[in-house]
Amino acid sequence: MLRLEGISVAVDGRQILQDVNLHIKPGEVHVLFGPNGTGKSTLIGAIMGFARYTVTAGKIYFKGQDITHLPVDERARRGIGVMIQRPPTLRGLSVREMVQICGKNQVEVESLAEKMNMVDFLARGVNEGFSGGEIKRSELLQLMAQQPDFVMLDEPESGVDIENIAVVGQAANYILERGTRKNGQTIKRRRTDRQKSGLIITHTGHIMEYVPADIAHVMYQGTLSCSGNPQEMLACIHEKGYEECINCAL
């Protein structure tokens, strides 16, 4: 689904990522851990093709095609979707209109909005006066309409209260068409003709209670330092910290 080969990325002329290699197969969901400021959001921005992230070396392949220099809108059309940490406020554009724009096919806006408790927000400007949790739900509503094959979520739990974490987690699970979880075990997986994949940045790991993850990576000092079992890596990070966890893995 997605393959990064030796990606290096600069932001405003400053090198942030160095020689990142990543392979996400169809149907896989990967999680990305790492300290603040180590380049996790930069990686997602570069994959999506946002202008401020300059790929200085390496290649990005999506579904076997080189997309390294494609514009954002073309990447979205090919099936990449993203939820970023701080989306802009769009005055003059209603949530309803935004969902219709994002819709891959004709979408039932009210039906999707009901899933996200967003019916009362449809006439409001996108993110205008929204709380942190409301912004997350609005972003996920747009992704539900887009129906991307590859979904990237940048810290979906941040700024979200306990009640909204469940809504956000269940929506992410719905979009990715993953199995539900109980006592840490996957008990059911939705049947689909397409195998959707994802990349999720998380600090707390709460999202993994709702979205079963296959592989975890730790980003440290601008590169992917180690990979492994998501639950084991999260436990190691909580117990020993990032640097000790990486040394242990290596």
C-alpha positions as CSV (number, residue, x, y, z in Angstrom):
1,M,0.0,0.0,0.0
2,L,2.7,2.5,1.0
3,R,6.5,2.2,0.7
4,L,9.1,4.8,1.7
5,E,12.6,4.3,0.4
6,G,15.3,6.3,2.1
7,I,13.1,9.4,2.7
8,S,14.8,12.5,4.0
9,V,12.7,15.6,4.6
10,A,13.4,19.3,5.3
11,V,11.1,22.0,6.7
12,D,12.0,25.6,5.9
13,G,15.5,24.5,4.9
14,R,16.1,22.5,8.2
15,Q,16.6,18.8,7.8
16,I,14.1,16.9,10.1
17,L,14.0,13.3,8.8
18,Q,16.9,11.2,7.5
19,D,16.8,8.0,5.6
20,V,13.4,6.8,6.7
21,N,12.3,3.4,5.3
22,L,8.8,2.1,5.8
23,H,6.6,-0.6,4.2
24,I,2.9,-0.8,5.0
25,K,1.1,-3.7,3.4
26,P,-2.6,-3.7,2.3
27,G,-4.7,-4.3,5.4
28,E,-2.0,-3.3,7.9
29,V,-2.3,-0.6,10.5
30,H,1.0,0.8,11.9
31,V,1.4,3.0,15.0
32,L,4.2,5.5,15.4
33,F,5.6,6.4,18.8
34,G,8.3,9.0,19.6
35,P,9.2,12.1,21.7
36,N,7.9,15.5,20.7
37,G,9.8,17.2,18.0
38,T,11.4,14.1,16.6
39,G,9.7,14.3,13.2
40,K,6.5,12.2,13.4
41,S,4.1,14.9,12.1
42,T,6.7,15.8,9.5
43,L,6.6,12.2,8.2
44,I,2.8,12.4,7.8
45,G,3.0,15.8,6.1
46,A,5.6,14.6,3.6
47,I,3.5,11.5,2.7
48,M,0.4,13.7,2.2
49,G,2.5,16.2,0.1
50,F,2.0,19.4,2.1
51,A,4.0,22.2,0.6
52,R,6.2,23.1,3.6
53,Y,7.7,19.5,3.7
54,T,10.4,19.1,1.1
55,V,11.6,15.6,0.2
56,T,15.3,16.0,-0.2
57,A,16.1,12.4,-0.9
58,G,14.3,9.1,-1.4
59,K,11.0,8.0,-2.9
60,I,7.4,7.6,-1.8
61,Y,5.4,4.9,-3.4
62,F,1.6,4.4,-3.1
63,K,0.0,1.3,-4.5
64,G,3.2,0.7,-6.5
65,Q,3.2,4.2,-8.1
66,D,5.8,6.9,-7.4
67,I,4.0,9.9,-5.8
68,T,7.0,11.7,-4.4
69,H,6.3,14.9,-6.3
70,L,2.5,14.7,-6.8
71,P,0.4,17.5,-5.4
72,V,-1.9,17.0,-2.3
73,D,-5.1,16.9,-4.2
74,E,-3.9,14.1,-6.5
75,R,-2.7,12.1,-3.6
76,A,-6.1,12.5,-2.0
77,R,-7.8,11.3,-5.2
78,R,-5.6,8.2,-5.3
79,G,-6.9,7.3,-1.8
80,I,-4.7,8.9,0.9
81,G,-6.5,10.6,3.8
82,V,-5.2,12.5,6.8
83,M,-6.3,13.9,10.1
84,I,-3.8,16.5,11.3
85,Q,-3.4,17.9,14.8
86,R,-4.3,21.5,14.1
87,P,-6.6,21.9,11.1
88,P,-7.5,25.4,10.0
89,T,-10.8,27.2,10.6
90,L,-12.6,27.7,7.3
91,R,-15.1,30.5,7.7
92,G,-17.8,30.7,5.0
93,L,-17.6,26.9,4.3
94,S,-20.1,24.8,6.3
95,V,-19.3,21.4,7.7
96,R,-22.1,20.0,5.4
97,E,-20.4,21.5,2.3
98,M,-17.0,20.2,3.4
99,V,-18.3,16.7,3.8
100,Q,-20.0,16.8,0.4
101,I,-16.7,18.0,-1.1
102,C,-14.8,15.2,0.5
103,G,-17.3,12.6,-0.5
104,K,-15.8,10.0,-2.9
105,N,-19.3,9.2,-4.1
106,Q,-22.6,10.7,-3.2
107,V,-22.8,10.6,0.6
108,E,-25.6,10.6,3.1
109,V,-24.3,13.6,5.1
110,E,-26.9,13.3,7.9
111,S,-26.3,9.6,8.4
112,L,-22.5,10.0,8.7
113,A,-23.0,13.0,10.9
114,E,-25.2,11.0,13.3
115,K,-22.3,8.5,13.8
116,M,-20.1,11.4,14.9
117,N,-22.7,13.3,16.9
118,M,-22.2,16.2,14.5
119,V,-25.7,16.8,13.1
120,D,-26.0,20.1,15.0
121,F,-22.7,21.2,13.5
122,L,-23.5,20.8,9.8
123,A,-24.5,24.4,9.3
124,R,-21.5,25.8,11.1
125,G,-18.3,26.9,9.6
126,V,-15.6,24.2,9.5
127,N,-13.9,24.2,13.0
128,E,-15.3,27.7,13.8
129,G,-15.6,27.8,17.6
130,F,-15.1,24.0,17.9
131,S,-13.6,22.4,20.9
132,G,-10.6,20.0,20.5
133,G,-12.9,17.0,20.6
134,E,-15.3,18.6,18.1
135,I,-12.5,19.3,15.7
136,K,-11.4,15.7,15.8
137,R,-14.9,14.5,15.2
138,S,-15.3,16.9,12.2
139,E,-12.0,15.7,10.7
140,L,-13.1,12.1,11.1
141,L,-16.5,12.9,9.5
142,Q,-14.7,14.2,6.5
143,L,-12.6,11.0,6.3
144,M,-15.7,8.9,6.5
145,A,-17.0,10.7,3.5
146,Q,-13.7,10.5,1.6
147,Q,-13.4,6.7,2.1
148,P,-9.6,6.7,1.7
149,D,-7.6,3.4,1.2
150,F,-4.8,4.7,3.4
151,V,-5.5,6.7,6.5
152,M,-3.1,8.8,8.6
153,L,-4.1,10.0,12.0
154,D,-1.9,12.4,13.9
155,E,-2.5,12.0,17.6
156,P,-6.2,11.4,17.4
157,E,-6.5,11.4,21.2
158,S,-4.8,14.7,22.0
159,G,-7.1,17.4,23.4
160,V,-10.0,14.9,23.6
161,D,-11.9,14.2,26.8
162,I,-12.7,10.7,28.0
163,E,-16.2,10.6,26.4
164,N,-14.9,11.8,23.0
165,I,-12.0,9.4,23.0
166,A,-14.5,6.5,22.6
167,V,-16.3,8.3,19.7
168,V,-12.9,9.1,18.0
169,G,-11.6,5.6,18.5
170,Q,-14.8,3.9,17.2
171,A,-14.9,6.3,14.2
172,A,-11.2,5.6,13.3
173,N,-11.9,1.9,13.6
174,Y,-14.9,2.3,11.3
175,I,-12.9,4.2,8.7
176,L,-10.0,1.6,8.7
177,E,-12.5,-1.3,8.7
178,R,-10.6,-3.0,11.5
179,G,-11.8,-5.6,14.0
180,T,-13.2,-4.6,17.4
181,R,-11.2,-5.3,20.5
182,K,-12.0,-6.8,23.9
183,N,-9.5,-7.4,26.7
184,G,-6.7,-6.6,24.2
185,Q,-7.8,-9.2,21.7
186,T,-9.3,-8.7,18.2
187,I,-12.7,-10.4,18.2
188,K,-14.2,-9.3,14.9
189,R,-13.1,-7.9,11.7
190,R,-15.4,-6.2,9.2
191,R,-15.6,-7.9,5.8
192,T,-14.7,-5.6,2.9
193,D,-13.6,-5.8,-0.7
194,R,-10.8,-3.4,-0.1
195,Q,-8.0,-3.8,2.4
196,K,-7.5,-0.4,4.1
197,S,-4.2,0.5,5.7
198,G,-3.2,3.2,8.2
199,L,-0.5,5.0,10.1
200,I,-1.3,6.4,13.5
201,I,0.8,8.7,15.6
202,T,0.0,8.2,19.3
203,H,1.7,9.2,22.6
204,T,-0.8,7.5,25.0
205,G,-1.7,4.4,23.0
206,H,-5.4,4.9,23.9
207,I,-6.4,4.7,20.2
208,M,-5.1,1.1,20.2
209,E,-8.0,0.2,22.5
210,Y,-10.3,0.8,19.5
211,V,-8.1,0.2,16.5
212,P,-6.1,-3.0,16.4
213,A,-2.5,-2.2,15.3
214,D,-0.2,-4.7,13.6
215,I,3.2,-3.1,13.9
216,A,4.7,-0.2,15.9
217,H,7.7,2.0,15.2
218,V,9.7,4.4,17.3
219,M,10.9,7.6,15.7
220,Y,13.9,9.0,17.4
221,Q,16.2,11.8,16.3
222,G,14.6,12.0,12.8
223,T,14.6,8.3,11.8
224,L,12.8,5.1,12.6
225,S,14.9,3.5,15.2
226,C,13.1,0.2,15.9
227,S,9.9,-1.7,15.1
228,G,8.0,-4.4,16.9
229,N,4.8,-5.5,18.7
230,P,2.7,-2.4,19.5
231,Q,1.6,-3.4,23.0
232,E,5.1,-4.6,24.0
233,M,6.7,-1.5,22.7
234,L,4.2,0.8,24.4
235,A,4.8,-1.0,27.7
236,C,8.6,-0.7,27.3
237,I,8.3,3.0,26.6
238,H,6.1,3.6,29.6
239,E,8.5,1.6,31.8
240,K,11.9,2.7,30.5
241,G,11.5,5.7,28.3
242,Y,12.3,6.1,24.6
243,E,16.1,6.0,24.7
244,E,16.3,2.9,26.9
245,C,13.5,1.2,24.9
246,I,15.5,1.8,21.6
247,N,18.7,0.5,23.1
248,C,17.0,-2.6,24.4
249,A,15.4,-3.3,21.0
250,L,18.7,-2.8,19.2
